[in-house]
Amino acid sequence: MSTLGLSADELLATTRSVRKRLDFDRPVERSVIEECLEFAVQAPTGSNQQGWRFLVVTDEDKKSALGDIYRKGWDIYSKMGASSSDDSPAIPAGNRGRQQMRVVRSAAFLAENFHRVPAMVIPCLPGRMGDDSSMMSASSLASIIPSAWSFMLAARERALGTCWTTIHLLFEEEAAEVLEIPYHEITQIALITVGYTLGTDFKPATREGGAEAVTYWDSWPKK
Ligand SMILES: Cc1cc2nc3c(=O)[nH]c(=O)nc-3n(C[C@H](O)[C@H](O)[C@H](O)COP(=O)(O)O)c2cc1C
């Protein structure tokens, strides 16, 4: 499989959530997904547990069932105010608001077309996330999220677009049933959509104030 030859910095700055620029008609080869997953399992895990599991879904019937579940979740989520309309109180004013509206429209597009996504990758962890201490919860999540992000970076380098999604988790048990995941033993962390991108040029996102605006040194700032 050929790669784009992006520099590490380009890769880190341009791995975007791709929804509208996915080629729904081009299948993603199993070997390419396997290659990306080899990078995923290079990530660190708490106590070197390596409890990660990745369920890859390409079966049309299963994707269709997951699409129905996702849209059911989207209907709920989009009415929660974070995303529904231009005058939603959750949408900030100015550039940030315009960026947010683009995300909402793009997310609505993905919801509509969810079943058409060529491949879906569900990172999972053993056990159920419950009332753990923040140390335990943070350690659990940090034992899968870096690996999933490595998967997404490796995918970008191979001309694949991905999007981290969580909306199907509103009905996680239903999705578990579709995929025969033992719900009481395994937690799904996300559903990463995967497909070849239409074009490969992606730009860095605008983050207001850059890292400086959200970074403190040595102590938390006084109010
Ligand atoms: C925890 C988390 C949950 C997300 N859930 C969804 C989702 O369910 N559906 C979706 O379309 N995008 C989802 N996203 C993608 C974000 O909306 C996206 O990262 C954001 O729009 C910024 O775009 P960018 O990644 O291209 O910078 C999620 C991202 C994160 C980190």
Ligand as a Chemical Component Dictionary entry (heavy atoms), coordinates in Angstrom:
data_LIG
# 
_chem_comp.id                   LIG 
_chem_comp.type                 NON-POLYMER 
_chem_comp.pdbx_formal_charge   0 
_chem_comp.three_letter_code    LIG 
# 
loop_
_chem_comp_atom.comp_id 
_chem_comp_atom.atom_id 
_chem_comp_atom.alt_atom_id 
_chem_comp_atom.type_symbol 
_chem_comp_atom.charge 
_chem_comp_atom.model_Cartn_x 
_chem_comp_atom.model_Cartn_y 
_chem_comp_atom.model_Cartn_z 
_chem_comp_atom.pdbx_ordinal 
LIG C1  C1  C 0 -15.001 12.303 22.274 1  
LIG C2  C2  C 0 -15.396 12.661 20.872 2  
LIG C3  C3  C 0 -16.638 12.292 20.412 3  
LIG C4  C4  C 0 -17.030 12.596 19.100 4  
LIG N1  N1  N 0 -18.227 12.146 18.641 5  
LIG C5  C5  C 0 -18.591 12.422 17.371 6  
LIG C6  C6  C 0 -19.788 11.862 16.848 7  
LIG O1  O1  O 0 -20.487 11.076 17.507 8  
LIG N2  N2  N 0 -20.110 12.173 15.572 9  
LIG C7  C7  C 0 -19.330 12.977 14.785 10 
LIG O2  O2  O 0 -19.694 13.223 13.621 11 
LIG N3  N3  N 0 -18.174 13.499 15.248 12 
LIG C8  C8  C 0 -17.785 13.222 16.513 13 
LIG N4  N4  N 0 -16.579 13.688 16.986 14 
LIG C9  C9  C 0 -15.711 14.496 16.103 15 
LIG C10 C10 C 0 -15.674 15.951 16.526 16 
LIG O3  O3  O 0 -16.910 16.525 16.233 17 
LIG C11 C11 C 0 -14.507 16.624 15.797 18 
LIG O4  O4  O 0 -13.296 16.188 16.377 19 
LIG C12 C12 C 0 -14.602 18.108 15.815 20 
LIG O5  O5  O 0 -15.633 18.454 14.968 21 
LIG C13 C13 C 0 -13.354 18.804 15.372 22 
LIG O6  O6  O 0 -13.051 18.498 14.029 23 
LIG P1  P1  P 0 -11.569 18.061 13.636 24 
LIG O7  O7  O 0 -11.347 16.756 14.339 25 
LIG O8  O8  O 0 -11.544 17.942 12.161 26 
LIG O9  O9  O 0 -10.679 19.145 14.129 27 
LIG C14 C14 C 0 -16.158 13.349 18.261 28 
LIG C15 C15 C 0 -14.872 13.685 18.724 29 
LIG C16 C16 C 0 -14.492 13.315 20.006 30 
LIG C17 C17 C 0 -13.091 13.645 20.457 31 
# 
loop_
_chem_comp_bond.comp_id 
_chem_comp_bond.atom_id_1 
_chem_comp_bond.atom_id_2 
_chem_comp_bond.value_order 
_chem_comp_bond.pdbx_ordinal 
LIG C1  C2  SING 1  
LIG C2  C3  SING 2  
LIG C2  C16 DOUB 3  
LIG C3  C4  DOUB 4  
LIG C4  N1  SING 5  
LIG C4  C14 SING 6  
LIG N1  C5  DOUB 7  
LIG C5  C6  SING 8  
LIG C5  C8  SING 9  
LIG C6  O1  DOUB 10 
LIG C6  N2  SING 11 
LIG N2  C7  SING 12 
LIG C7  O2  DOUB 13 
LIG C7  N3  SING 14 
LIG N3  C8  DOUB 15 
LIG C8  N4  SING 16 
LIG N4  C9  SING 17 
LIG N4  C14 SING 18 
LIG C9  C10 SING 19 
LIG C10 O3  SING 20 
LIG C10 C11 SING 21 
LIG C11 O4  SING 22 
LIG C11 C12 SING 23 
LIG C12 O5  SING 24 
LIG C12 C13 SING 25 
LIG C13 O6  SING 26 
LIG O6  P1  SING 27 
LIG P1  O7  DOUB 28 
LIG P1  O8  SING 29 
LIG P1  O9  SING 30 
LIG C14 C15 DOUB 31 
LIG C15 C16 SING 32 
LIG C16 C17 SING 33 
# 
